[in-house]
Amino acid sequence: MIPIAKPYITREDARAVYQTILTGWVTQGPKVKEFENNFAAYIGTKYAVAVSSCTAALHLAMIVCGIKAGDEVVCPSLSFIATANAIRYVGARPVFADVDRSTYNLDPSCVEKVITDKTKAILIVHQFGMPADIDGFKKLCEKYHLKLIEDAACAIGSIYKGKKVGIHSDLVCFSFHPRKVITTGDGGIITTSNSKYYQRLKLLRQHGMSIDDRTRHEAKKIIIEKYLELGYNFRMTDIQASLGITQLKKVDFILKKRREIAEKYNQAFKKIPYLVVPSEKNGNKTNYQSYTIQLKKNSPISRKKLMGELLKRDIATRRGVMLIHKEPAYRNLYPHLRVPNSEYISKNSVTLPLYVQMTRREIKRVIKALAEVFNLDA
């Protein structure tokens, strides 16, 4: 079976984790700080705050932005459910806008139509690592006095207007889930150049504690910590961070390999008249965190049939993206919502295997299988 994804874990990663365990630092310690510094330097931002997941990162971003009960935050329904959940965690209401069918990302013109007096922020998602129109949304935020938050869970290493995603706004949230470009087992991080956000994010991730564990444990005098506000147990561990440090050293190699595989897919699948392949626009670059194709309206087979035929050939696939407002946890809240582009993409997109360890033979198998399903020559 060719799996949909594999984390690129090497012996170097395993050794780093083992050595960290031997130091006795298991909770948030020196490795977390080192990882934060390294990640901030990689992105080009002033600060990075490591947390237990990207969902936790989004939750904290809502809090530091001042989003509260009764507020509205515009976001896509075409996303993993954590995007909207983070809004609801603070008592606010997700307002779903439609996306651009070619990029899978929020369309600024659709977002502007749903902005109301209750809207306090726009939460954009860089779907599959494809950069969203950050400048377009910054202009909207300036016009309507809104906050901008980026769900960059999939976008480590993606490029927007010549710079890495993570530097263009004050709250950008990344994921280190095993399916992402680099992993810490699980975990997340927030990049920012806003010093006030940085200080409060550090406080909130650790129960609102006035002093961090490392400082307290290494102090030469007794320190009694205080709890300054309601906080959370959203800390990353040193074990996770040690893995992240070694993963980050390989990120350029990982991105290069992913792009090479994606380019082979692109060249092959452009020849299949029933498929739409990923398209990079305006000089922006995706990291190909996932490789997703879209069935055209003239496709002779359904998405379900395509996935079934590939499974018969021992090739794993996944649906492209869920629709949050169609899930049981949200369905009754949005009974009449229509987002046509999102709905079409969700019903007609398929994610194919793509990971660094893929062999030439495996890549050719996937390409050949797609051609066979459509009765074409590879």
Secondary structure, DSSP 8 states (H G I E B T S, - for coil): -B-S------HHHHHHHHHHHHHT--SS-HHHHHHHHHHHHHHT-SEEEEES-HHHHHHHHHHHTT--TT-EEEEESBS-THHHHHHHHTT-EEEEE-B-TTT-SB-HHHHHHH--TTEEEEEEE-GGG----HHHHHHHHHHHT-EEEEE-TT-TT-EETTEETTSSSS-EEEE--TTSSS-SSS-EEEEES-HHHHHHHHHHTBTTBSS-HHHHHH-SS-----B-S---B----HHHHHHHHHHHHTHHHHHHHHHHHHHHHHHHHTTSTTEE-----TT-B---SSEEEEE-TT-SS-HHHHHHHHHHTTB--EES--BGGGSHHHHTT-TT---HHHHHHHHHEEEE---TT--HHHHHHHHHHHHHHTT---
